[in-house]
Amino acid sequence: MPNSGQFIAKFSSTLGSWLLGSRVGAPSGIPCFSPTAFLVDYCDKIYVSGWGSNLGPNYGPPLTTNGLESTITPGAIQSTTDGGDLYLAVYEVDMSAITYATFGGNQSNDHVDGGTSRFDRRGRVYQSVCTGCGGLSDFPIEPDPGAVSPTNNAVTGNRCNNAVFKIDFDAPLVVAAADAPDTVCADAPVQFSNYSNGASYLWEFGDGDSSTLTAPQHTYQTTGNFIVTLTAFDPASCNG
């Protein structure tokens, strides 16, 4: 199979059969797209990012994001490409559709060093991009609340700047998160804190008692070590 970009595939649990697959990049038969991050979130959506730029023979073969324009979705931060951009896409379950896709800058040769981008399974993207090469300030920024620096101040030579951004896709997740003192006195009430995202809750205090309150108090009658479990529920979320 020609190496034309990033290839995404899903296999059976035994790796014995190929369930689905797709290529990210133009079908040119030569390398054109450098992947930088990949993730499947809690809702089973698929996240991928990478870049395609021609940085010269000292940096490998010429890459390009040309040919990806048809995948860009409404509401994209940057809908056009100069052929040398960052590319970020989110796919529905089993790659049945593209939820979101956007480019980065549209003038300079965007590129990404390996290991500088992270995706969070809660539907959050953390991305670092080398951009603005040649003193340009073409990387899209949010006007409100505003970027730390809206312009590239490295204006001499072919210097680039570092653009760091976060996108939160606000995935419809239920997440359980709690806190309580590590050590308490017997016969003294313990206040449990609930930082979850859910519609209802079940607290199990490890001594046989439980509660469905959001942030309950509980009093232990005997000394010992108790493992407390909080389960959050939301039937409207993707993970229940």
Secondary structure, DSSP 8 states (H G I E B T S, - for coil): ----SEEEEEE-TTS-SEEEEEEES-SSSS---EEEEEEE-TT--EEEEEEE----GGG-S----TT-GGG--TT-S-----SSEEEEEEE-GGGSSEEEEEE--SSS--B--TT--EEETTTEEEEEEEE-TTT---S---SSS--S-SS----STT--EEEEEEEE------B--EE--SS--TTSEEE-EE--B-SEEEEE-SSS-EE-SSS-EEE-SS-S----EEEEE-TTSS--
